[in-house]
Amino acid sequence: MIEVNLLPGGKKRTARGPKLALKLPSADTLPTDRWLLGVGVLVVALVAITAYLFFATTSRQSELSVAIEEAVSDSARYADLIEQNDALMARRDSIAQRVSIIQEIDSDRYVWPHIMDEVARNLPDYTWLTTLMQVSLGEDLQFRIEGRAGNNFALTQFMENLEASLFIRNVDLISTEQVIETAGGGSRLVNEFILEALYDQPPPELLQTVPLFEPEPQVPPDTAAASTS
């Protein structure tokens, strides 16, 4: 409802109500007790420290969570690498074992060719063999040589030659006796002997290997063209 003042010189009445006012405490109204002031400062400091520690701990917790996730990821990746490495190591050991077996078989395969070659190569003149056989199955291969020699000098030379071989050692004279050899309508007195020796595997650096097949010589193109023309 609207009211209009019709009296001259009249004043409009205004409604009066409660008014809000914000007043700061003055220095006179503040507490003067130093213990009370100290407690207030301490409470404010504790609140500030607690807020700082809360936010710092939250930030640290976030960093640790990220670090833990990275560590878990790295752990899974390293576990795969370790598993692959273990598989490669097992495969390498298996291959090495197979190679060792093959080398052992391959080294034994040439034992008797070496023995026969050394015996034949060191056989002096006026000496021939009747038997060459193995007499032991132990770690050291022992073999026996039976034959005949025209004289004692030839037999002594044969034993010295065998001792000088890289593949033969411990040459022992088991027995020797003179027998009559009949050949070509005649007879003569010879020395029949029995020797025993051990096979020896020399170090690889003392052996000289050669290829089984010689490579074909390379013919220059100019020479080949001239020969065809």
ABEGO torsion letter per residue (X at the ends): XBBBBABBGBBBBBBBBBBBBBBBBBAAABBABAAAAAAAAAAAAAAAAAAAAAAAAAAAAAAAAAAAAAAAAAAAAAAAAAAAAAAAAAAAAAAAAAAAAAAAAAAAAAAAAAAAAAAAAABBBGBBBABBBBABABABBBBBBBBBBABAAAAAAAAAAAAABAABBGBBBABBBBBBBBBGGBBBBBBBBBBBBBBBBBBAAABBBBBABBBBBBBBAAAAAAAAX
